[in-house]
């Protein structure tokens, strides 16, 4: 896993956690959008299988 991929996963986790915290603090369900978008981003990354290959690109 390369640095950019790690940063993307960290940003996804941050968005989900921020959504949860803001929903709890402000008691506004609109922050569920953060959670949904973060989860959808993570699922999209898993489904597309975008991982860094150690051998490099295939010819």
Secondary structure, 3 states (H helix, E strand, C coil): CCHHHHHHHHHHHHHHHHHHHHHHHHCCHHHHHHHHHHHHHHHHHHHHCCCCCCCCCCC
